[in-house]
Amino acid sequence: MSEYKTEQKRLLLEFLAKNGDRSYTIDEIVDGIYADAGESSLGKSTVYRQLNQLSETYAVRRFRDEEAGRNLYQYVGEGCDCRLHFHEKCLQCGRIEHLDCHGSEAFAAHLRAEHGFVIDCGQTMLYGLCAECYATAERERGGQAHA
């Protein structure tokens, strides 16, 4: 029985790690594992339990999509502390990047010092276009793209 759970966790981590620049709902994860490995016995409740455990160890980041009213999950791996930096999500391709730089730290410090607002960096997602999608949009519009 323990080996079965280990195999399910392995399949889950493989799928998420392979797609670490994206976020997924529980349904998308189950469907993705099935498409990749043909594993049909991996149910939503099992994935949900595994994701909760992985979120506690910070190997997987869980964030709330308030507009859609659902949780999304992204693999971040060991040693990445998403609580300490902002994230950006491309509205075109869906790619998520970690903004682990001094600029986001400076902005958080500015908000705290000048506005008395302490931001939760790990829950902060900036939405826009990644460089690749922006360049594509600019080409399609003949150099007229605006972010």
C-alpha positions as CSV (number, residue, x, y, z in Angstrom):
1,M,0.0,0.0,0.0
2,S,2.8,2.4,0.9
3,E,4.5,1.7,-2.5
4,Y,1.3,2.6,-4.3
5,K,1.1,6.1,-2.6
6,T,4.8,6.6,-3.4
7,E,4.1,5.9,-7.0
8,Q,1.2,8.4,-7.0
9,K,3.4,11.0,-5.4
10,R,6.1,10.4,-8.0
11,L,3.7,10.8,-10.9
12,L,2.3,14.0,-9.4
13,L,5.8,15.5,-8.8
14,E,7.0,14.4,-12.3
15,F,4.0,16.1,-13.9
16,L,4.3,19.3,-11.9
17,A,8.1,19.5,-12.2
18,K,7.9,19.1,-16.0
19,N,5.4,21.9,-16.1
20,G,6.9,24.1,-13.4
21,D,6.2,27.4,-15.2
22,R,2.5,26.8,-15.2
23,S,-0.3,26.6,-12.6
24,Y,-3.0,23.9,-12.6
25,T,-6.3,23.1,-11.0
26,I,-6.8,19.7,-9.4
27,D,-8.8,18.5,-12.5
28,E,-6.0,19.7,-14.8
29,I,-3.4,17.9,-12.8
30,V,-5.4,14.6,-12.8
31,D,-6.0,14.9,-16.6
32,G,-2.3,15.8,-17.2
33,I,-1.0,12.8,-15.2
34,Y,-3.4,10.5,-17.1
35,A,-2.3,12.0,-20.5
36,D,1.4,11.6,-19.5
37,A,1.4,8.3,-17.7
38,G,-1.9,6.7,-18.5
39,E,-2.6,6.5,-14.8
40,S,-6.3,6.4,-14.4
41,S,-6.5,5.3,-10.7
42,L,-5.2,8.6,-9.4
43,G,-8.2,10.3,-8.0
44,K,-8.8,14.0,-7.1
45,S,-8.9,13.3,-3.4
46,T,-5.5,11.6,-3.5
47,V,-4.0,14.5,-5.6
48,Y,-5.6,17.0,-3.2
49,R,-4.0,15.3,-0.1
50,Q,-0.6,15.0,-1.8
51,L,-0.8,18.7,-2.9
52,N,-1.6,19.8,0.7
53,Q,1.4,17.9,2.0
54,L,3.7,19.3,-0.8
55,S,2.4,22.8,-0.1
56,E,3.4,22.5,3.5
57,T,7.0,21.7,2.5
58,Y,7.0,24.6,0.0
59,A,7.7,22.2,-2.9
60,V,4.4,23.2,-4.4
61,R,2.9,26.7,-4.3
62,R,-0.8,27.0,-3.8
63,F,-2.6,30.3,-4.6
64,R,-6.1,31.4,-5.0
65,D,-7.6,32.5,-8.3
66,E,-10.2,34.7,-6.8
67,E,-11.9,35.5,-10.2
68,A,-12.5,31.8,-10.9
69,G,-13.0,30.9,-7.2
70,R,-10.5,28.0,-7.2
71,N,-7.1,27.0,-6.0
72,L,-4.2,26.7,-8.4
73,Y,-1.0,24.7,-7.8
74,Q,2.5,25.2,-9.2
75,Y,5.7,23.2,-8.6
76,V,8.5,25.4,-7.2
77,G,10.9,22.6,-6.0
78,E,13.0,22.4,-2.9
79,G,14.8,25.5,-1.7
80,C,12.5,28.1,-3.3
81,D,10.7,30.2,-0.8
82,C,7.9,31.8,-2.6
83,R,6.8,33.7,0.5
84,L,9.7,36.1,-0.1
85,H,9.1,37.3,-3.6
86,F,6.4,38.4,-6.1
87,H,5.3,36.3,-9.1
88,E,4.3,37.3,-12.6
89,K,1.8,35.5,-14.8
90,C,1.5,36.0,-18.6
91,L,-2.1,36.5,-19.6
92,Q,-1.4,35.1,-23.1
93,C,0.6,31.9,-22.5
94,G,-0.1,31.3,-18.8
95,R,3.6,31.1,-17.8
96,I,4.4,32.0,-14.2
97,E,7.8,33.3,-13.3
98,H,9.3,34.0,-9.9
99,L,10.5,37.7,-9.4
100,D,13.2,36.9,-7.0
101,C,15.0,40.2,-7.3
102,H,15.8,43.3,-5.3
103,G,13.2,45.3,-7.2
104,S,10.3,43.4,-5.6
105,E,11.9,43.7,-2.2
106,A,12.3,47.4,-2.7
107,F,8.7,47.8,-3.8
108,A,7.5,45.8,-0.7
109,A,9.7,48.0,1.5
110,H,8.2,51.2,-0.1
111,L,4.7,50.0,0.5
112,R,5.5,49.3,4.1
113,A,7.4,52.6,4.8
114,E,5.3,55.0,2.7
115,H,1.9,53.5,2.9
116,G,1.9,51.4,6.1
117,F,0.9,48.4,4.1
118,V,2.7,45.1,4.6
119,I,2.3,43.0,1.5
120,D,2.3,39.2,1.4
121,C,4.8,38.7,-1.3
122,G,4.1,35.0,-1.7
123,Q,0.5,35.8,-2.5
124,T,1.2,38.6,-4.9
125,M,0.8,37.8,-8.6
126,L,1.4,40.5,-11.2
127,Y,-0.5,40.0,-14.5
128,G,0.7,41.1,-17.9
129,L,2.6,39.8,-20.9
130,C,5.9,37.9,-20.8
131,A,8.7,39.1,-23.1
132,E,8.0,36.5,-25.7
133,C,4.2,37.1,-25.9
134,Y,4.8,40.9,-25.8
135,A,7.2,40.6,-28.8
136,T,4.7,38.4,-30.7
137,A,1.9,40.9,-30.0
138,E,4.1,43.8,-31.1
139,R,5.0,42.0,-34.4
140,E,1.3,41.2,-35.1
141,R,0.4,44.9,-34.5
142,G,3.3,46.2,-36.5
143,G,5.2,47.5,-33.6
144,Q,2.1,49.1,-31.9
145,A,1.8,46.7,-28.8
146,H,1.2,48.2,-25.4
147,A,1.5,46.5,-22.1
